[in-house]
Amino acid sequence: MGGAIVSSGKGSGKSSNKSTNHQAGENSNESCDLVIVGGGLAGSLTALTFATLKPDLQIRLIESGNILSGHQTWVFRESDVGAAAMDILRPLLSNSWSEYSVEFPKMKRSFSQNFHCIRSQDFHREVTAKLGSRILLDSKVNKMSDGFVVLESGKVIEGRCILDARGIDVAPEAGLSAFLKSIGIEFKLKSPHGLKSPVAVDANCPQLDGFRYFEVMPLDEKRLIVFENYYSDNPKLNRERIVRSLESYVQRKGWEKDSVLREETSVLPVPMVANLSASLTAGEPLQIGTRGGYFHSTTTDSLPDTLRIAEILSGVSDLSTASARETLMKFRRPILSRQRFYRILNRLMFFASEPTLRFNFFQNIYEMPQELIERFYAGRSSWSDRLRILRRRPAMPFSRTFSNLRERNLRDRLSSRHDTAPSSN
Ligand SMILES: Cc1cc2nc3c(=O)[nH]c(=O)nc-3n(C[C@H](O)[C@H](O)[C@H](O)COP(=O)(O)OP(=O)(O)OC[C@H]3O[C@@H](n4cnc5c(N)ncnc54)[C@H](O)[C@@H]3O)c2cc1C
């Protein structure tokens, strides 16, 4: 496979003075300024940020699939991101609303807040229009260093800066992670659904397999996408059962299905301890996106951090993997240390609370002031927010609460479990 080069005829970037060859299907080696491996949310948004802020830079965005970002839908509150990031995101938006609501067994609430959705088909189209032949699809990278990548076809692409945005491994070390998993179906209905704005959480359903909730987004008057999400102890998804459950949810709401237009599945780890797998080793590419551990530890959202990091990296004056790493090191600690609080919440949710009562954590947060909720989702909870959230935690045994506050305790428990485990020999 030589790899398909996307060409929209627009924005292919200026050629560098190094040897290059961009003919589709050709396998000759090439060289450029920035190589990004993985055309998911992080890789594509980073490429887009660089192309916008540094249009002279020669970029390659390499994706193993035949479409950027697979088949996914992302949502975010406008307060999750800054104004500069919003400028990058605006052309990619599939739908926007000025309010959203949540429903829990004991409360129902609406929020006046700009709420946006990006769907991968729109994302692919817009990013492709902007980046054109800088994107290489159907091109799996088999090997990489801080100065080059090798494609499955054998082609070598050298780069002054190499970023690894291949996404996170969903099979982390046992016991150190739970999972957020989801199936979403886009339905076309026979008549208008009448829903004006998204329902971000509908937890009025039996709490199976952890915190279970539906999420509904109206796309046009007869189309909507419904997700069934789980904060679960395991990554397994019973597709047949969940598809049936989504269909009966639609029926219960009084909506008559005309057809199913699309289905999407995602599973992501919900970490209990710091992401130690992310590498900052010299000689290796610099990891970004979920690969680098840059995501909200409780919600798993990576869009806000991805854009913060893209902005930081695009400010590096003499771009190389080493200079990008050095710059990111300065910002990494505050970005990642904020996640410590969300990992405490995860441990309380998963280890100190009963699975069927897990929904209480989110119900309590959604009862708090809107600004606190906005800071929570943006991953910027203040110290007083953190205290308020912990103080309002659902009732749970003191000893279990206490033993889960410190990350160290979990590591100790796990290592003593491994030490006392019988040998397999
Ligand atoms: C249920 C669920 C819902 C979520 N909803 C949101 C949301 O609404 N908002 C939000 O901000 N986040 C959301 N997330 C979290 C997270 O932001 C997304 O999962 C996001 O897509 C992660 O982006 P990424 O670019 O890091 O990884 P990915 O999207 O996984 O992208 C990695 C890319 O790298 C490619 N790749 C892998 N290996 C190679 C290789 N060897 N060579 C070339 N290419 C390769 C893959 O094909 C893929 O396209 C959600 C997660 C889950 C589980």
The ligand as an SDF file (V2000), in Angstrom:
LIG
                    3D

 53 58  0  0  0  0  0  0  0  0999 V2000
  -17.8010    7.2930   24.8580 C   0  0  0  0  0  0  0  0  0  0  0  0
  -16.8240    8.3960   24.6280 C   0  0  0  0  0  0  0  0  0  0  0  0
  -17.2720    9.6590   24.2680 C   0  0  0  0  0  0  0  0  0  0  0  0
  -16.3580   10.7120   24.1090 C   0  0  0  0  0  0  0  0  0  0  0  0
  -16.8440   11.9260   23.8070 N   0  0  0  0  0  0  0  0  0  0  0  0
  -15.9990   12.9660   23.7880 C   0  0  0  0  0  0  0  0  0  0  0  0
  -16.5000   14.2640   23.5690 C   0  0  0  0  0  0  0  0  0  0  0  0
  -17.6830   14.4480   23.3690 O   0  0  0  0  0  0  0  0  0  0  0  0
  -15.6190   15.3230   23.6040 N   0  0  0  0  0  0  0  0  0  0  0  0
  -14.2710   15.1140   23.8360 C   0  0  0  0  0  0  0  0  0  0  0  0
  -13.4940   16.0650   23.9100 O   0  0  0  0  0  0  0  0  0  0  0  0
  -13.7980   13.8740   23.9970 N   0  0  0  0  0  0  0  0  0  0  0  0
  -14.6080   12.7950   23.9870 C   0  0  0  0  0  0  0  0  0  0  0  0
  -14.1180   11.5530   24.2070 N   0  0  0  0  0  0  0  0  0  0  0  0
  -12.7190   11.3550   24.5520 C   0  0  0  0  0  0  0  0  0  0  0  0
  -11.6530   11.6020   23.4850 C   0  0  0  0  0  0  0  0  0  0  0  0
  -11.5590   12.9910   23.2780 O   0  0  0  0  0  0  0  0  0  0  0  0
  -11.8970   10.9340   22.1590 C   0  0  0  0  0  0  0  0  0  0  0  0
  -11.8400    9.5580   22.3170 O   0  0  0  0  0  0  0  0  0  0  0  0
  -10.9030   11.4270   21.0750 C   0  0  0  0  0  0  0  0  0  0  0  0
  -11.3430   10.9490   19.8450 O   0  0  0  0  0  0  0  0  0  0  0  0
   -9.4620   10.9920   21.3240 C   0  0  0  0  0  0  0  0  0  0  0  0
   -8.6460   11.6010   20.3340 O   0  0  0  0  0  0  0  0  0  0  0  0
   -7.1620   11.1420   19.9440 P   0  0  0  0  0  0  0  0  0  0  0  0
   -6.8270   11.8690   18.7150 O   0  0  0  0  0  0  0  0  0  0  0  0
   -6.2700   11.2520   21.1140 O   0  0  0  0  0  0  0  0  0  0  0  0
   -7.2760    9.5820   19.6310 O   0  0  0  0  0  0  0  0  0  0  0  0
   -8.0870    8.8510   18.4520 P   0  0  0  0  0  0  0  0  0  0  0  0
   -9.3400    9.5760   18.1460 O   0  0  0  0  0  0  0  0  0  0  0  0
   -8.1760    7.4180   18.8730 O   0  0  0  0  0  0  0  0  0  0  0  0
   -7.1430    8.9840   17.1790 O   0  0  0  0  0  0  0  0  0  0  0  0
   -6.0120    8.2030   16.9720 C   0  0  0  0  0  0  0  0  0  0  0  0
   -5.8470    8.0490   15.4710 C   0  0  0  0  0  0  0  0  0  0  0  0
   -4.5800    7.4610   15.1890 O   0  0  0  0  0  0  0  0  0  0  0  0
   -4.7220    6.5410   14.1320 C   0  0  0  0  0  0  0  0  0  0  0  0
   -3.6090    5.5800   14.2250 N   0  0  0  0  0  0  0  0  0  0  0  0
   -3.3980    4.6760   15.2280 C   0  0  0  0  0  0  0  0  0  0  0  0
   -2.2600    3.9900   14.9750 N   0  0  0  0  0  0  0  0  0  0  0  0
   -1.7520    4.4720   13.8150 C   0  0  0  0  0  0  0  0  0  0  0  0
   -0.5880    4.1610   13.0450 C   0  0  0  0  0  0  0  0  0  0  0  0
    0.2520    3.2110   13.4360 N   0  0  0  0  0  0  0  0  0  0  0  0
   -0.3650    4.8280   11.9060 N   0  0  0  0  0  0  0  0  0  0  0  0
   -1.2280    5.8200   11.5010 C   0  0  0  0  0  0  0  0  0  0  0  0
   -2.3440    6.1560   12.1910 N   0  0  0  0  0  0  0  0  0  0  0  0
   -2.6120    5.4960   13.3340 C   0  0  0  0  0  0  0  0  0  0  0  0
   -6.0930    5.9080   14.3980 C   0  0  0  0  0  0  0  0  0  0  0  0
   -6.6140    5.3200   13.2290 O   0  0  0  0  0  0  0  0  0  0  0  0
   -6.8860    7.1210   14.8620 C   0  0  0  0  0  0  0  0  0  0  0  0
   -7.5340    7.7950   13.8030 O   0  0  0  0  0  0  0  0  0  0  0  0
  -14.9810   10.4900   24.3040 C   0  0  0  0  0  0  0  0  0  0  0  0
  -14.5390    9.2020   24.5920 C   0  0  0  0  0  0  0  0  0  0  0  0
  -15.4340    8.1630   24.7630 C   0  0  0  0  0  0  0  0  0  0  0  0
  -14.9410    6.7930   25.0910 C   0  0  0  0  0  0  0  0  0  0  0  0
  1  2  1  0
  2  3  1  0
  2 52  2  0
  3  4  2  0
  4  5  1  0
  4 50  1  0
  5  6  2  0
  6  7  1  0
  6 13  1  0
  7  8  2  0
  7  9  1  0
  9 10  1  0
 10 11  2  0
 10 12  1  0
 12 13  2  0
 13 14  1  0
 14 15  1  0
 14 50  1  0
 15 16  1  0
 16 17  1  0
 16 18  1  0
 18 19  1  0
 18 20  1  0
 20 21  1  0
 20 22  1  0
 22 23  1  0
 23 24  1  0
 24 25  2  0
 24 26  1  0
 24 27  1  0
 27 28  1  0
 28 29  2  0
 28 30  1  0
 28 31  1  0
 31 32  1  0
 32 33  1  0
 33 34  1  0
 33 48  1  0
 34 35  1  0
 35 36  1  0
 35 46  1  0
 36 37  1  0
 36 45  1  0
 37 38  2  0
 38 39  1  0
 39 40  1  0
 39 45  2  0
 40 41  1  0
 40 42  2  0
 42 43  1  0
 43 44  2  0
 44 45  1  0
 46 47  1  0
 46 48  1  0
 48 49  1  0
 50 51  2  0
 51 52  1  0
 52 53  1  0
M  END
$$$$
